């Protein structure tokens, strides 16, 4: 269970750090920190409605996760944003309580469920392939 929780929480922290605009990512605009989402949605043709919905899901999840964090953890997170710190490093440095981890996990599951609901089966498959490729790249 602990090992399954780490990637999810690391993803949550990465979401907070980057909070990319999917519309910008698809338009080729690449501010620092949006690389991760660009890879996740690479090859996925999104409608304008989907882009808007995905951005709202991400903003909502980010807002909810930030409410779970203490002021010191939020400062650490902001510092991570400024230094383009990776989500995993930021996550490890935060010393999240078990309660915080559980709440963030719940928020991320909800965001994933909502994201999956607006994607077509083909889009979900492409996102899954992209995520698997990222996992393999990290293992190498």
N, C-alpha and C positions, 0 to 999 in steps of 0.2 A: 504494500500500500504506500509506504513512504517513497519508494522509487517511482511509482506512478504519479504521485502528487508533485514531485519536483518539476517535471517538464511543464505541467499545467500551471504551476505557480510562476515558473520562469517565464512562461508565455504571457501570464497576466502582467508581470512586471515589465516585460518587453512592450506589451500593449500600452502601458502607462507611459513608458519612456518615449516611445515613438509616436503613438497615436497618429498614424499617417492618414492623410486624405487619400482614399482609394481613387477618387477622381483624379487627383494630381498624379498619382502613381501611373494610372493608365494614360494620362496625357503626356507622360514622359518627363514631368517635372519631378526632380528627385532631391528634395532637401535632405540633409543629413538625417539619418534615422528612419528613412522610409524604405530602405533597401529590403528589409525583412518582409514587409507587406507586398512589395513589388514581386518578390519571389513567390510568395504564397499565391498571389493572383496572376502570375505569369501565364499567358496563354488563355486566360479566362476573359471572354468578351462579356462585359457587364452593361446592362442598360443604364440609362441615366437614373431611372427609378431605383434600381438595385444599388448604384453607387451612393445615392442619397441615403437609402435605408442602411447600408453597411456603415457609412460614416456615422449615422445616428446611433447605431448599435455600439460602435467603438467608443464614441463620446460618452454614452450612457454607462458603459462598463468601466471606463476610465474614472468617471465621476464617482461611481459606487465604490470602486477599489480605493480611491484616494480617501474616501470617508472611513475606510477600515484602518488606514494607517495613522500612526501617531504623528504629531508635528515633526518630531525628529526624523522619522522614517520618510516623511514627505520631503524634508530638506535633503536627505540622502538621495532620494529619487531625483530631485531637481539637480543636484550635483551630478548625478549619472547622466541626465539629459545634456547638461552643459559639456560634459567630457565624452559624449557619445559612448558611454559605458554600456556594455552588453547587459541584457536583462538578467542573465544568470549571475553575473558578478554583483549587480545591484541587489538581487534577491538574497544572495548569501550574506551580504553585508547588513541586511536589515534586521536580522534576528526576529523574525515574525513569530508570534505566539501560535499555538495550535488553533486557537479560536480564529485568529486572523487568517491563518492558512485555510481553514475550513470555509470561512466566509468568502475569501477570494476564489477558492475552488468553485463554490456555488455560483458566484457571479460569472466566472468564465464558462462554466457549463451552460448557464442560461444564455450567454452571448453566443456560444457555439450553436445551440439549438435554434436561436433566432436567425443566425446567419445561414444555417443549413436550410431553414424554411424558405428563405427568399432566393436561394440558388436552385437552378435546374439540376436534375440528376447528373447531366454531363458536366456542368460547372463544378459540382461537388466532387466528382471523380477527378477532375483536373486539379482542384485544390488539394485533394488527398495525395495525388501523384507528386505534386510539388512539395508537400510536407514530408513525404517519404524520402524524396530526393535530398531535402535539407537534413533530415536525420542521418542519412547515409554520409553526407558530406561532413557532418560534425563528428561522426565516428572515425573518419579517416584522418 
